[in-house]
């Protein structure tokens, strides 16, 4: 299970990772946290790009700092992509343990 951590939650993610480790969850599940810096995504990345990246890489996006208004807001993107007709996977760069299989952002 991979988490993409928005820059405003890095401290919280560190605490969560410590707690997960302490409770022994890592013995049951492979859990990894990735920061924007680790995957070379700019902090100011468009919400639509973040959503596509997270989906293409099967990551859970942890954020508390995304837009709720506008064409490319996370709210709008999720509404568009969570319909039956739009469930197909979009092509986006994939991150594989420190290696990109395709560059695009």
Sine and cosine of phi, psi and omega as CSV:
sin_phi,cos_phi,sin_psi,cos_psi,sin_omega,cos_omega
0.00,0.00,0.83,-0.56,-0.04,-1.00
-0.91,-0.42,0.70,-0.71,0.02,-1.00
-0.90,-0.43,0.73,-0.69,0.13,-0.99
-0.99,-0.17,0.90,-0.43,-0.13,-0.99
-0.98,-0.20,0.88,-0.47,0.06,-1.00
-0.90,0.43,0.47,-0.88,-0.13,-0.99
-0.85,0.53,-0.49,0.87,-0.03,-1.00
-0.98,0.21,-0.12,0.99,0.00,-1.00
-0.88,-0.47,0.23,0.97,-0.05,-1.00
-0.86,0.50,-0.66,0.75,0.03,-1.00
-0.90,0.44,-0.68,0.74,0.03,-1.00
-0.90,0.44,-0.65,0.76,0.00,-1.00
-0.90,0.43,-0.60,0.80,0.04,-1.00
-0.89,0.45,-0.69,0.72,0.06,-1.00
-0.90,0.44,-0.68,0.73,0.02,-1.00
-0.89,0.46,-0.69,0.72,0.02,-1.00
-0.88,0.47,-0.66,0.75,0.04,-1.00
-0.89,0.46,-0.67,0.74,0.00,-1.00
-0.92,0.38,-0.67,0.74,0.03,-1.00
-0.86,0.51,-0.67,0.75,0.01,-1.00
-0.91,0.41,-0.73,0.69,-0.01,-1.00
-0.86,0.51,-0.63,0.77,-0.04,-1.00
-0.99,0.17,-0.08,1.00,0.06,-1.00
1.00,0.09,0.22,0.97,-0.01,-1.00
-0.89,0.45,-0.49,0.87,-0.02,-1.00
-0.93,0.37,-0.30,0.96,0.10,-1.00
-0.96,0.26,-0.37,0.93,-0.05,-1.00
-0.98,-0.21,-0.59,0.81,-0.09,-1.00
-0.71,-0.71,0.63,-0.78,0.15,-0.99
-0.98,0.18,0.94,-0.33,-0.03,-1.00
-0.88,-0.48,0.77,-0.63,0.02,-1.00
-0.71,-0.70,0.58,-0.82,0.06,-1.00
-0.92,-0.40,0.74,-0.67,0.01,-1.00
-0.86,-0.51,0.74,-0.67,0.10,-1.00
-1.00,-0.03,0.26,-0.97,0.04,-1.00
-0.86,0.51,-0.65,0.76,-0.01,-1.00
-0.88,0.48,-0.66,0.75,-0.03,-1.00
-0.89,0.45,-0.56,0.83,-0.03,-1.00
-0.97,-0.23,0.14,0.99,0.09,-1.00
0.88,0.47,0.63,0.78,0.13,-0.99
-0.99,-0.16,0.74,-0.67,0.05,-1.00
-0.90,0.44,0.59,-0.81,0.02,-1.00
-0.84,0.54,-0.59,0.81,-0.04,-1.00
-1.00,0.05,0.36,0.93,0.00,-1.00
-0.85,0.53,0.61,-0.79,0.06,-1.00
-0.86,0.51,0.63,-0.78,0.00,-1.00
-0.84,0.54,-0.61,0.79,0.00,-1.00
-0.90,0.44,-0.65,0.76,0.04,-1.00
-0.91,0.42,-0.69,0.72,0.02,-1.00
-0.87,0.50,-0.71,0.70,-0.01,-1.00
-0.89,0.46,-0.73,0.69,0.01,-1.00
-0.88,0.48,-0.69,0.73,0.00,-1.00
-0.89,0.46,-0.75,0.67,0.00,-1.00
-0.87,0.49,-0.69,0.72,0.00,-1.00
-0.91,0.41,-0.70,0.71,-0.03,-1.00
-0.90,0.44,-0.47,0.88,-0.04,-1.00
-0.96,-0.28,0.22,0.98,0.02,-1.00
0.77,0.63,0.75,0.66,0.01,-1.00
-0.95,-0.31,0.50,-0.86,0.13,-0.99
-1.00,-0.08,0.82,-0.57,-0.04,-1.00
-1.00,0.05,0.88,-0.48,0.08,-1.00
-0.98,-0.19,0.91,-0.42,-0.04,-1.00
-0.48,-0.88,0.43,-0.90,0.13,-0.99
-0.63,-0.77,0.33,0.94,-0.17,-0.99
-0.66,-0.75,0.56,0.83,-0.02,-1.00
-0.94,-0.33,0.35,-0.94,-0.06,-1.00
-0.97,0.23,0.53,-0.85,0.06,-1.00
-0.93,-0.37,-0.03,1.00,-0.03,-1.00
-0.80,-0.60,0.55,-0.83,0.07,-1.00
0.96,-0.28,0.28,-0.96,-0.07,-1.00
-0.87,0.50,-0.59,0.81,-0.04,-1.00
-0.96,-0.27,0.30,0.95,0.02,-1.00
-0.94,0.34,0.46,-0.89,0.02,-1.00
-0.85,0.52,-0.65,0.76,0.03,-1.00
-0.84,0.54,-0.75,0.66,-0.02,-1.00
-0.91,0.41,-0.69,0.72,-0.02,-1.00
-0.88,0.48,-0.70,0.72,0.00,-1.00
-0.91,0.42,-0.62,0.78,0.04,-1.00
-0.89,0.46,-0.67,0.74,0.01,-1.00
-0.92,0.39,-0.71,0.70,-0.14,-0.99
-0.99,0.16,-0.28,0.96,-0.02,-1.00
-0.99,-0.11,0.60,0.80,0.12,-0.99
-0.91,-0.41,0.40,-0.91,-0.03,-1.00
-0.81,0.58,-0.69,0.72,-0.10,-1.00
-0.94,0.33,-0.34,0.94,-0.05,-1.00
-0.94,-0.34,0.40,0.92,-0.04,-1.00
-0.99,0.13,-0.10,1.00,0.03,-1.00
-0.91,0.41,0.56,-0.83,0.01,-1.00
-0.96,0.27,0.76,-0.65,0.07,-1.00
-1.00,0.09,0.42,-0.91,0.05,-1.00
-0.98,0.19,0.82,-0.57,0.02,-1.00
-0.51,-0.86,0.38,-0.92,0.01,-1.00
-0.86,0.50,0.59,-0.81,0.03,-1.00
-0.93,-0.36,0.63,-0.77,-0.01,-1.00
-0.95,-0.32,0.83,-0.55,-0.07,-1.00
-0.80,-0.60,1.00,0.05,0.07,-1.00
0.79,0.61,0.75,0.66,0.03,-1.00
0.99,-0.15,-0.08,1.00,-0.01,-1.00
-0.84,-0.54,0.67,-0.74,0.11,-0.99
-1.00,-0.04,0.71,-0.70,0.09,-1.00
-1.00,0.06,-0.30,0.96,-0.04,-1.00
-0.37,-0.93,0.74,-0.68,0.03,-1.00
-1.00,-0.10,0.60,-0.80,0.03,-1.00
-0.30,-0.95,-0.28,0.96,-0.04,-1.00
-0.88,-0.47,0.00,0.00,0.00,0.00
